[in-house]
Amino acid sequence: MTGARDSSGDIGDVSDRSMTADVRIPSEVAAVLRYYVYTLRDPRDGQVFYVGKGIGDRINAHVREAGADPQSERAKLRRIREIEANGQAVDLLFLRTGIDDEHTAYIVEQAVIDAFRADHHPLTNLVRGHHSGRHGLAALPAVIARHRAQACPPIDGPVIMLKIQNGWRPDMSEQETYDKTRGHWKIAGWVRERAQYALGIAYGVVRGAYRIDSWFPSEMPWDQGKDRWGFEGTRAPELAHVVGTHVRDAFPNQVMYRRFMDGYAGSTNPEASPV
């Protein structure tokens, strides 16, 4: 019988592998479902690889798109073709149905995507979700800084500010922020000798503050001959109050680092736009 399981527990006849993809959502069912949020799951390993929102028969569109565009290199469509080449069908799963409007569906979709991201689960989604940068996944300090980044107060002692926003994420852990800040940088020898503190700056906001204990030359192959350095350090509890404050007036867009060897006088701009 088609679909019967063999003694190993696997489906013996997979000639109906496309059956799930061929099931259309009747109009009367679509009317009840309204907007919904769904996932695509790989039956080979049980891993979700895509999260989306839709209405009507949207949940089926990806499988049809993969079949109609065999030259596509998009990760989602490539995964679908691999599943079908293995004689199986993509698992189409609804996470939430009966959503009244598209705006709410976007919110639910983004929350689900961010939940997977928080668990470091890879998805093939090309975007992170609707308004993710403004309302999505972020650690507590980053959320506060989004809405209330006050001006950075004066800092006593020689300090350097290092722009880390290339690759910075609002959900980064303290260790990840430190690793991002510590190197590697093109810092003159006299600055390395005098600097006591280093601040990691992303989007004009202080994300971490560290004491500099020592410097080491970068051993990364791409840094060879470029005189780039990293530092060993520890958190600076005496500067904990500056984390989450903004230094936008001291950090023009094209500048990667600033040095204040006589101390930082503090931000002259008391207002900060949300980040």
Secondary structure as the mmCIF struct_conf table of DSSP 4:
data_model
#
loop_
_struct_conf.conf_type_id
_struct_conf.id
_struct_conf.beg_label_comp_id
_struct_conf.beg_label_asym_id
_struct_conf.beg_label_seq_id
_struct_conf.end_label_comp_id
_struct_conf.end_label_asym_id
_struct_conf.end_label_seq_id
TURN_TY1_P TURN_TY1_P1 THR A 2 GLY A 3
STRN STRN1 ARG A 5 ARG A 5
TURN_TY1_P TURN_TY1_P2 SER A 7 SER A 8
BEND BEND1 GLY A 9 ASP A 10
STRN STRN2 ILE A 11 ILE A 11
BEND BEND2 GLY A 12 GLY A 12
TURN_TY1_P TURN_TY1_P3 SER A 15 SER A 18
HELX_RH_AL_P HELX_RH_AL_P1 MET A 19 ASP A 22
HELX_RH_AL_P HELX_RH_AL_P2 SER A 27 LEU A 33
STRN STRN3 ARG A 34 ARG A 34
STRN STRN4 TYR A 35 ASP A 42
TURN_TY1_P TURN_TY1_P4 PRO A 43 GLY A 46
STRN STRN5 GLN A 47 GLY A 54
BEND BEND3 ILE A 55 ILE A 55
TURN_TY1_P TURN_TY1_P5 GLY A 56 ASP A 57
HELX_RH_AL_P HELX_RH_AL_P3 ARG A 58 ALA A 68
TURN_TY1_P TURN_TY1_P6 PRO A 70 GLN A 71
HELX_RH_AL_P HELX_RH_AL_P4 ALA A 75 ALA A 85
TURN_TY1_P TURN_TY1_P7 ASN A 86 GLY A 87
STRN STRN6 ASP A 91 ILE A 99
BEND BEND4 ASP A 101 ASP A 101
HELX_RH_AL_P HELX_RH_AL_P5 GLU A 102 ALA A 118
TURN_TY1_P TURN_TY1_P8 ASP A 119 HIS A 120
BEND BEND5 LEU A 126 VAL A 127
TURN_TY1_P TURN_TY1_P9 HIS A 130 HIS A 131
HELX_RH_AL_P HELX_RH_AL_P6 SER A 132 HIS A 135
BEND BEND6 GLY A 136 LEU A 137
HELX_RH_AL_P HELX_RH_AL_P7 LEU A 140 HIS A 147
HELX_LH_PP_P HELX_LH_PP_P1 GLN A 150 GLN A 150
STRN STRN7 ALA A 151 ALA A 151
HELX_LH_PP_P HELX_LH_PP_P2 CYS A 152 PRO A 154
STRN STRN8 ILE A 155 ILE A 155
BEND BEND7 GLY A 157 GLY A 157
STRN STRN9 VAL A 159 LYS A 163
TURN_TY1_P TURN_TY1_P10 ASN A 166 GLY A 167
TURN_TY1_P TURN_TY1_P11 PRO A 170 ASP A 171
HELX_RH_AL_P HELX_RH_AL_P8 GLU A 174 THR A 181
BEND BEND8 ARG A 182 ARG A 182
STRN STRN10 GLY A 183 TRP A 185
HELX_RH_AL_P HELX_RH_AL_P9 GLY A 189 ARG A 194
STRN STRN11 TYR A 197 ALA A 202
TURN_TY1_P TURN_TY1_P12 TYR A 203 GLY A 204
STRN STRN12 VAL A 205 PRO A 217
HELX_RH_3T_P HELX_RH_3T_P1 PRO A 221 ASP A 223
TURN_TY1_P TURN_TY1_P13 GLN A 224 GLY A 225
BEND BEND9 LYS A 226 LYS A 226
STRN STRN13 TRP A 229 ARG A 235
HELX_RH_3T_P HELX_RH_3T_P2 PRO A 237 VAL A 242
TURN_TY1_P TURN_TY1_P14 VAL A 243 GLY A 244
STRN STRN14 HIS A 246 HIS A 246
HELX_RH_3T_P HELX_RH_3T_P3 ARG A 248 ALA A 250
TURN_TY1_P TURN_TY1_P15 ASN A 253 GLN A 254
STRN STRN15 TYR A 257 PHE A 260
TURN_TY1_P TURN_TY1_P16 MET A 261 ASP A 262
STRN STRN16 TYR A 264 TYR A 264
BEND BEND10 THR A 268 THR A 268
#
